[in-house]
Amino acid sequence: MRPVSFSHTYRKMCADVLTEHTYLIGLQKIDIEKLPEGFLKYDSEYSEMGKTGWYELPKGEVLVLLLYTVANGVWTTIRSYNEEKYEYYKSLIGERVQIIIK
């Protein structure tokens, strides 16, 4: 099981996302400017120690990962794009991944 790491606990994640089975079910490369503002806010909002913040998303082309966790349903994460990351995540489609919060 290969990792998908996060720098924060995001509001889009359920409490059980670290213990539940999570699968990468889709991957899309897209210019971040084409994504709706509401989606960007949803994807980047985190809460730590009772305070809400928003992760600063990359500019230009990004990867949108579509994940599925039984307790959480379908959810996403936006990642900066480079060919190496694209190939890594592409190789994980359909696979169970380990969610890690650093």
C-alpha positions, 0 to 999 in steps of 0.5 A: 500500500503506497502513501498519499500524504497530507500536511493537515487534517482537512475538513473534507476528510472524515474522522476515520480516514486514517483507519478506513480503506481508501482507494484512488479512483480517478486522476485529472490534470487541469489548469487550476484557473478552470476550477470553480472557487467553491471547489477550491475552498472545499478542497483546501480548507483545514481545521487545527486546534479550533482554527480554520485555515486554507492551504495555499494551492499551486498555480497553473496545471494541477492534478485532481485526485479522486479518492473513495473511503467507505466512511467518507465516500468520494472526496478529492485532493489537489496536487501540484503537477509534474510528470513524475507525480502524474505517473505515480498517481496514475499507477495507483488508480484502482489501488488501496492507498495509505492516507498519511498526515505529516 
